Amino acid sequence: MSERSVYLRFFSPLKRLPEELARRLARVDHRNRFALVATTDRPDGREHILGVARYDRVPDTEVAEVAIAVVDEMQRRGLGSALLGLLAQVAREHGIQTFVLIVLPDNQGLLRLLRKLGWIHHARLQGGVYEITFDLP
């Protein structure tokens, strides 16, 4: 991902994911912490990650915080929409009714996507970031 895409996802100009964060992101329980990963095979046979959508349930609630990242060359091609749609399906199956996203105002791509999906029900600018809340369709 480009430096800009990394910054929009992690709110920081990371050159490499810190080990602790990488471990936390890799741990899922398939109910309260869930991640979908879109991949493709490279010509050399290795798998290449194209995008990731994940949620983390707020403990003892029906609310989950959501994050999404799509590699630059796959942005604006429908992958983010597909990942979010599938993630919402899985979340509903696990009793989650509401998603919350924390989005930088500069992340116009994600904001456009959420508007297109009709998923911005409540947005509040606080501390330099948008907190966007929506009930799952």
MARKE-495899 format. One line per 10 residues: number of its first residue (from 1); their letters; for each residue y, z, x of N, C-alpha, C, CB. Coordinates in nm, 3 decimals. Atoms other than C-alpha are relative to their C-alpha. Glycine has a CB too. Layout:
REM residues N
NUM	A	Y:Z:X:Y:Z:X:Y:Z:X:Y:Z:X; ...
END
This chain:
REM residues 137
1	MSERSVYLRF	-0.118:0.000:0.084:0.000:0.000:0.000:0.124:0.000:0.089:0.000:0.122:-0.096; -0.125:0.001:-0.075:0.354:-0.062:0.114:0.058:0.140:0.006:0.102:-0.099:-0.062; -0.066:-0.131:-0.009:0.569:0.229:0.223:0.067:0.036:-0.132:0.103:0.001:0.115; -0.068:-0.025:0.128:0.766:0.191:-0.101:-0.099:0.045:-0.107:0.075:-0.126:-0.046; 0.101:-0.036:0.100:0.454:0.204:-0.320:-0.056:0.140:0.026:-0.115:-0.101:0.000; 0.047:-0.135:-0.035:0.329:0.512:-0.133:0.105:0.103:-0.040:-0.032:0.010:0.152; -0.109:-0.093:0.036:0.668:0.678:-0.179:0.008:0.019:-0.152:0.134:-0.052:0.053; -0.008:-0.011:0.146:0.672:0.599:-0.554:-0.116:0.079:-0.057:0.004:-0.139:-0.063; 0.118:-0.074:0.049:0.323:0.747:-0.595:0.004:0.147:0.043:-0.128:-0.066:0.052; 0.010:-0.136:-0.054:0.351:1.056:-0.372:0.135:0.069:0.020:-0.073:-0.003:0.130
11	FSPLKRLPEE	-0.136:-0.055:-0.011:0.732:1.108:-0.373:0.034:0.040:0.143:0.016:0.121:-0.092; -0.019:-0.032:-0.141:0.718:1.118:0.005:-0.042:-0.121:0.082:-0.081:0.126:0.040; 0.037:0.115:-0.084:0.704:0.857:0.283:-0.119:0.032:0.091:0.120:-0.043:0.085; 0.119:-0.036:-0.077:0.350:0.940:0.394:-0.050:-0.119:0.082:-0.112:0.051:-0.094; 0.065:0.102:-0.084:0.205:0.743:0.684:-0.152:0.010:-0.016:0.040:0.017:0.149; 0.143:-0.028:0.019:-0.134:0.903:0.621:-0.010:0.120:-0.092:-0.074:0.027:0.137; 0.020:-0.113:0.090:-0.263:1.134:0.349:-0.040:0.123:0.080:-0.106:-0.032:-0.107; 0.046:-0.123:-0.064:-0.284:1.492:0.471:-0.144:0.030:-0.043:0.093:0.119:-0.036; 0.142:-0.027:0.024:-0.648:1.601:0.497:-0.024:0.082:-0.126:-0.060:0.073:0.119; 0.017:-0.085:0.118:-0.611:1.873:0.232:0.024:-0.078:-0.129:0.096:0.121:0.007
21	LARRLARVDH	-0.029:0.080:0.119:-0.455:1.631:-0.019:-0.111:-0.103:-0.023:0.136:-0.071:0.015; 0.109:0.098:0.014:-0.721:1.367:0.049:-0.125:0.066:-0.057:-0.032:-0.064:0.137; 0.116:-0.072:0.053:-0.995:1.625:-0.013:0.018:0.034:-0.147:-0.025:0.128:0.080; -0.027:-0.037:0.139:-0.829:1.744:-0.336:-0.010:-0.121:-0.092:0.138:0.065:-0.012; 0.005:0.120:0.083:-0.790:1.389:-0.467:-0.143:-0.053:-0.014:0.089:-0.109:0.060; 0.138:0.049:0.004:-1.153:1.310:-0.386:-0.092:0.086:-0.087:-0.056:-0.006:0.140; 0.083:-0.090:0.081:-1.287:1.610:-0.581:0.030:-0.018:-0.147:0.022:0.146:0.041; -0.013:0.012:0.145:-1.343:1.540:-0.949:-0.121:0.067:-0.063:0.011:-0.151:-0.045; 0.114:-0.060:0.070:-1.559:1.715:-1.205:-0.041:-0.084:-0.121:0.035:0.143:-0.045; 0.029:0.097:0.106:-1.564:1.421:-1.450:0.029:0.053:-0.140:-0.143:-0.041:0.008
31	RNRFALVATT	-0.043:-0.052:0.129:-1.417:1.634:-1.729:0.147:0.044:0.007:-0.090:0.119:-0.044; -0.137:-0.049:-0.015:-1.105:1.827:-1.625:0.077:-0.071:0.110:-0.001:0.150:0.028; -0.059:0.082:-0.108:-1.042:1.619:-1.313:-0.081:-0.128:0.005:-0.001:0.076:0.142; 0.072:0.127:0.013:-1.127:1.254:-1.350:0.079:-0.108:0.071:-0.023:-0.037:-0.150; -0.067:0.112:-0.066:-1.050:0.940:-1.150:-0.079:-0.128:-0.023:0.015:0.027:0.152; 0.056:0.134:0.009:-1.112:0.571:-1.207:0.050:-0.077:0.122:0.040:-0.073:-0.134; -0.037:0.077:-0.119:-1.114:0.345:-0.903:-0.042:-0.145:-0.023:-0.067:0.058:0.130; 0.029:0.144:0.010:-1.089:-0.035:-0.926:-0.020:-0.053:0.141:0.116:-0.078:-0.074; 0.031:0.052:-0.134:-1.250:-0.209:-0.630:-0.041:-0.146:-0.007:-0.113:0.083:0.065; 0.054:0.135:-0.015:-1.347:-0.553:-0.507:-0.070:-0.005:0.135:0.113:-0.109:-0.011
41	DRPDGREHIL	0.068:0.017:-0.128:-1.574:-0.669:-0.230:0.078:-0.097:0.087:-0.146:-0.051:-0.021; -0.065:0.087:-0.098:-1.414:-0.816:0.080:-0.103:-0.101:0.051:0.060:0.082:0.119; 0.095:0.098:-0.056:-1.564:-1.122:0.250:-0.097:0.062:0.102:0.077:-0.113:0.067; 0.089:-0.064:-0.097:-1.708:-0.889:0.516:-0.099:0.096:-0.066:0.082:0.075:0.104; 0.094:-0.084:0.073:-1.897:-0.703:0.243:0.048:0.141:-0.026:-0.127:0.006:0.073; -0.054:-0.135:0.022:-1.682:-0.390:0.255:0.077:0.004:-0.131:0.092:0.043:0.117; -0.072:-0.021:0.125:-1.533:-0.248:-0.060:0.148:0.022:0.028:-0.059:0.119:-0.078; -0.145:-0.013:-0.014:-1.155:-0.268:-0.103:0.054:0.061:-0.129:0.068:-0.139:0.030; -0.057:-0.066:0.118:-0.971:-0.030:-0.338:0.124:-0.076:-0.045:0.035:0.150:0.029; -0.114:0.071:0.057:-0.727:-0.210:-0.569:0.093:0.093:-0.076:-0.048:-0.110:-0.092
51	GVARYDRVPD	-0.082:-0.093:0.077:-0.609:0.080:-0.781:-0.078:0.125:-0.038:0.053:-0.067:-0.125; 0.059:-0.128:0.040:-0.670:0.438:-0.887:0.085:0.057:-0.113:-0.009:0.100:0.121; -0.067:-0.075:0.107:-0.584:0.619:-1.210:-0.078:0.129:-0.015:0.007:-0.082:-0.137; 0.068:-0.129:0.005:-0.656:0.987:-1.243:0.074:0.093:-0.095:-0.009:0.063:0.139; -0.065:-0.108:0.074:-0.592:1.288:-1.459:-0.052:0.134:0.048:-0.021:-0.015:-0.152; 0.034:-0.140:-0.026:-0.593:1.661:-1.400:0.043:0.079:-0.123:0.068:0.055:0.132; -0.032:-0.077:0.120:-0.615:1.878:-1.710:0.081:0.124:0.037:-0.129:0.041:-0.075; -0.071:-0.126:-0.012:-0.362:2.157:-1.742:-0.098:0.105:-0.053:0.139:0.001:-0.081; 0.105:-0.095:0.040:-0.599:2.460:-1.756:0.018:0.055:-0.142:-0.003:0.116:0.097; 0.007:-0.058:0.135:-0.700:2.575:-2.104:0.092:-0.067:-0.100:0.031:0.146:0.006
61	TEVAEVAIAV	-0.082:0.076:0.096:-0.502:2.300:-2.282:-0.068:-0.132:-0.030:0.144:-0.023:0.057; 0.044:0.136:0.031:-0.550:1.956:-2.430:0.096:-0.100:0.064:-0.007:-0.023:-0.153; -0.100:0.079:-0.070:-0.289:1.818:-2.185:-0.050:-0.027:0.142:0.138:0.074:0.003; 0.038:0.035:-0.137:-0.350:1.635:-1.858:0.115:-0.073:0.068:-0.128:-0.087:0.002; -0.097:0.072:-0.081:-0.118:1.522:-1.581:-0.069:-0.124:0.055:0.058:0.089:0.115; 0.057:0.129:-0.037:-0.174:1.156:-1.492:0.074:-0.057:0.120:0.005:-0.097:-0.119; -0.060:0.074:-0.110:-0.112:0.954:-1.178:-0.073:-0.133:0.013:-0.006:0.082:0.135; 0.059:0.133:-0.018:-0.170:0.588:-1.103:0.059:-0.064:0.124:0.024:-0.090:-0.126; -0.046:0.077:-0.116:-0.148:0.372:-0.794:-0.077:-0.131:0.003:-0.020:0.081:0.134; 0.060:0.133:-0.010:-0.213:-0.001:-0.759:0.054:-0.064:0.126:0.031:-0.087:-0.128
71	VDEMQRRGLG	-0.045:0.065:-0.123:-0.202:-0.191:-0.431:0.100:-0.109:-0.034:-0.120:-0.058:0.079; -0.112:0.090:0.026:0.102:-0.414:-0.400:-0.042:-0.137:-0.052:0.080:-0.018:0.125; 0.038:0.137:0.039:-0.078:-0.748:-0.430:-0.062:-0.008:-0.140:-0.097:-0.058:0.101; 0.059:0.000:0.134:-0.236:-0.642:-0.762:0.098:0.052:-0.106:-0.126:0.085:-0.001; -0.098:-0.049:0.097:0.080:-0.503:-0.926:0.047:-0.115:-0.088:0.120:0.066:0.072; -0.048:0.095:0.101:0.208:-0.680:-1.240:-0.105:-0.106:-0.035:0.126:-0.069:0.050; 0.109:0.091:0.036:-0.134:-0.838:-1.305:-0.090:0.059:-0.108:-0.084:-0.033:0.124; 0.079:-0.060:0.107:-0.266:-0.604:-1.575:-0.096:0.109:0.043:-0.076:-0.105:-0.068; 0.094:-0.101:-0.047:-0.471:-0.373:-1.355:0.044:0.141:-0.040:-0.016:-0.008:0.152; -0.051:-0.132:0.039:-0.247:-0.070:-1.418:-0.022:0.027:-0.147:0.148:0.013:0.033
81	SALLGLLAQV	0.022:-0.014:0.145:-0.265:-0.128:-1.795:-0.147:0.027:-0.030:0.046:-0.128:-0.075; 0.144:-0.017:0.023:-0.643:-0.160:-1.782:-0.045:0.139:0.044:-0.080:-0.108:0.075; 0.040:-0.133:-0.049:-0.684:0.155:-1.572:0.050:0.111:-0.093:0.052:0.022:0.142; -0.053:-0.103:0.089:-0.454:0.359:-1.795:-0.071:0.000:-0.135:0.150:-0.020:-0.021; 0.073:0.008:0.128:-0.629:0.234:-2.110:-0.137:0.064:0.009:-0.015:-0.145:-0.042; 0.132:-0.061:-0.020:-0.972:0.328:-1.975:0.011:0.151:0.022:-0.072:-0.066:0.118; -0.020:-0.143:-0.027:-0.841:0.662:-1.850:0.028:0.075:-0.130:0.115:0.022:0.100; -0.029:-0.063:0.129:-0.703:0.741:-2.196:-0.127:0.014:-0.085:0.106:-0.083:-0.077; 0.127:-0.004:0.073:-1.041:0.658:-2.349:-0.086:0.117:0.047:-0.076:-0.133:0.016; 0.081:-0.106:-0.059:-1.224:0.892:-2.113:0.061:0.137:-0.034:-0.010:-0.018:0.154
91	AREHGIQTFV	-0.068:-0.127:0.027:-0.964:1.167:-2.161:-0.023:0.045:-0.144:0.150:-0.013:0.028; 0.024:-0.035:0.142:-1.000:1.154:-2.541:-0.142:0.052:-0.019:0.025:-0.123:-0.091; 0.140:-0.043:0.010:-1.378:1.185:-2.503:-0.018:0.142:0.053:-0.091:-0.096:0.077; 0.008:-0.135:-0.057:-1.312:1.507:-2.307:0.102:0.095:-0.062:0.022:-0.007:0.150; -0.086:-0.092:0.075:-1.075:1.660:-2.562:0.146:0.003:0.042:-0.054:0.135:0.011; -0.141:0.005:-0.039:-0.747:1.566:-2.397:0.075:-0.083:-0.102:0.017:-0.060:0.144; -0.078:0.068:0.102:-0.481:1.466:-2.646:0.135:-0.049:0.049:0.020:0.091:-0.117; -0.133:0.033:-0.048:-0.164:1.441:-2.438:-0.002:-0.024:0.150:0.099:0.112:-0.034; -0.019:0.029:-0.141:-0.077:1.283:-2.104:0.143:0.033:0.039:-0.032:-0.148:0.032; -0.131:-0.025:-0.060:0.213:1.390:-1.883:0.004:-0.075:0.133:0.028:0.154:0.020
101	LIVLPDNQGL	-0.020:0.068:-0.128:0.344:1.173:-1.600:0.131:0.044:0.059:-0.004:-0.154:-0.017; -0.123:-0.028:-0.074:0.600:1.265:-1.338:0.032:-0.130:0.075:-0.015:0.125:0.100; -0.033:0.132:-0.051:0.782:0.945:-1.241:0.140:0.002:0.062:-0.008:-0.106:-0.111; -0.132:0.016:-0.060:1.066:0.873:-1.000:0.079:-0.104:-0.078:-0.012:-0.040:0.150; -0.081:0.099:0.071:1.355:0.689:-1.168:-0.006:-0.139:0.065:0.145:0.046:-0.007; 0.011:0.129:-0.070:1.315:0.414:-0.901:-0.128:-0.075:-0.034:0.007:0.022:0.148; 0.129:0.064:0.028:0.962:0.341:-1.024:0.009:-0.081:-0.130:-0.113:0.106:-0.009; -0.023:0.082:0.119:1.076:0.075:-1.267:-0.126:-0.072:-0.047:0.110:-0.101:0.027; 0.124:0.066:0.038:0.737:-0.097:-1.260:-0.084:0.087:-0.093:-0.081:-0.035:0.124; 0.078:-0.091:0.084:0.557:0.207:-1.401:0.073:0.029:-0.131:-0.029:0.131:0.074
111	LRLLRKLGWI	-0.076:-0.025:0.123:0.836:0.278:-1.648:-0.010:-0.120:-0.095:0.147:0.029:0.033; 0.017:0.120:0.083:0.816:-0.085:-1.772:-0.139:-0.003:-0.062:0.023:-0.127:0.085; 0.138:0.000:0.050:0.438:-0.055:-1.803:-0.016:0.099:-0.115:-0.098:0.034:0.113; 0.012:-0.101:0.105:0.463:0.265:-2.007:0.073:-0.043:-0.127:0.054:0.134:0.049; -0.072:0.052:0.118:0.725:0.106:-2.235:-0.082:-0.108:-0.069:0.140:-0.055:0.040; 0.080:0.110:0.054:0.506:-0.203:-2.279:-0.119:0.054:-0.080:-0.050:-0.091:0.113; 0.114:-0.061:0.069:0.211:0.017:-2.375:0.043:0.083:-0.120:-0.079:0.086:0.096; -0.050:-0.085:0.109:0.435:0.211:-2.616:-0.029:0.146:0.024:-0.060:-0.043:-0.131; 0.044:-0.136:-0.033:0.348:0.532:-2.432:0.111:0.095:0.037:-0.097:-0.006:0.110; -0.107:-0.095:-0.029:0.691:0.680:-2.372:0.046:0.060:-0.132:0.119:-0.069:0.077
121	HHARLQGGVY	-0.038:-0.069:0.122:0.721:0.925:-2.659:0.110:0.101:0.025:-0.121:0.069:-0.062; -0.102:-0.098:-0.037:0.929:1.183:-2.479:0.020:-0.009:0.151:-0.042:0.146:-0.043; -0.031:0.006:-0.142:1.104:1.144:-2.145:0.119:0.090:0.027:0.030:-0.147:0.046; -0.106:-0.094:-0.035:1.315:1.409:-1.978:0.025:-0.012:0.150:-0.037:0.147:-0.040; -0.038:0.005:-0.140:1.505:1.367:-1.653:0.033:0.141:0.045:0.121:-0.096:0.023; -0.019:-0.137:-0.047:1.480:1.692:-1.463:-0.029:0.005:0.149:-0.092:0.100:-0.078; 0.020:-0.013:-0.144:1.524:1.762:-1.093:-0.019:-0.132:0.071:-0.118:0.086:0.027; 0.009:0.131:-0.065:1.555:1.392:-1.009:-0.125:-0.079:-0.033:0.006:0.019:0.145; 0.121:0.074:0.042:1.226:1.288:-1.176:-0.006:0.000:-0.152:-0.130:0.064:0.061; 0.028:0.002:0.143:1.127:1.183:-1.524:-0.131:0.072:-0.026:-0.006:-0.146:-0.053
131	EITFDLP	0.125:-0.054:0.051:0.869:1.393:-1.702:-0.022:-0.070:-0.133:0.004:0.158:-0.016; 0.029:0.082:0.119:0.714:1.161:-1.957:-0.126:0.055:-0.065:-0.019:-0.152:0.038; 0.111:-0.057:0.076:0.488:1.300:-2.227:-0.033:-0.094:-0.115:0.036:0.143:-0.052; 0.038:0.081:0.116:0.289:1.102:-2.480:-0.139:0.043:-0.047:0.002:-0.152:0.034; 0.131:-0.025:0.059:0.002:1.162:-2.718:-0.084:-0.125:0.020:0.012:0.037:-0.151; 0.088:0.113:-0.023:-0.297:0.944:-2.651:-0.019:-0.080:-0.129:-0.137:0.047:0.054; 0.017:0.085:0.119:-0.333:0.647:-2.885:-0.140:0.012:-0.055:0.031:-0.147:0.034
END
